[in-house]
Amino acid sequence: MPKPDRPPLTRDDVLRAAVALADTGGLPAVSMRKLGEALGVEAMSLYHHVRNKSDLLDGMTDLVFAEIDFPTDADWHTAMRVRAVATRATMARHPWAIRLMENRTSPGPATLHYHDAVIGVLRRAGFSIPMAAHAFSVLDSYTYGFALQDADLPFNTGQETADLASAILAGIPADRYPYLVEMTREHVMRPDYDYGAEFANGLTLILDALARALSLQDRT
């Protein structure tokens, strides 16, 4: 019995398969050969859909940006908070993308829409163009930086955090580093400590500072 014809391969098929490879093995796992094997085609046929490896990475990055959703019709404070949380969650799903999301030189439509939407929320809220640029920069620097640090931490649970902190403290003289020891004992080693919660706390500090900056801008 003849096999049914396979639907023609599309660029979206290629990009989504590449993202799946990267999610499993990181960017080193993404090669035209491995991608062809995953799709059941010859590697050379992929060049009908992507020009080269750089075009492939651009497309993968655009797919990641397309996953980040936030309410552009909400007040700016809410929209930026939801956006930061959504961005961090997206990076957790695709940790390989953290280093790509702001260094591509050929942004796709989802990337362009994302950036335009963020700027639009800030501008409609009254941020001047320079202030909107400052807000965008500080929020993304914080979000990306936290996601990168979070991905590299040598612990995952509160108990692992406490165990590591206890081991480190055992070799630190408290009289020489009193504030570090104090914070570790009083804060990090609490039974309910969750490093991930620091993200929300830091985000609140940034958003409150931006709100004050917007208020001062309106007075000038």
Buried (B, 14 or more C-beta within 10 A) or exposed (E): EEEEEEEEBEBEBBBBBBBBBBBEEEBEBBBBEBBBBBBEBEBEEBEEBBEEEEBBBBBBBBBBBBBBEBEBEBEBBEBBBBBBBBBBEBBEEBBBBBEBBEEBEEBBEBBEBBBEBBBBBBBBBEBBEEBBEBBBEBBBEBBBEBBEEBEEEEEEEBEEBBEBBEEEBEEEEEEEEEEBBEEBBEEBBEEEBEBEEBBEEBBEEBBEEBEEBBEEEEEE
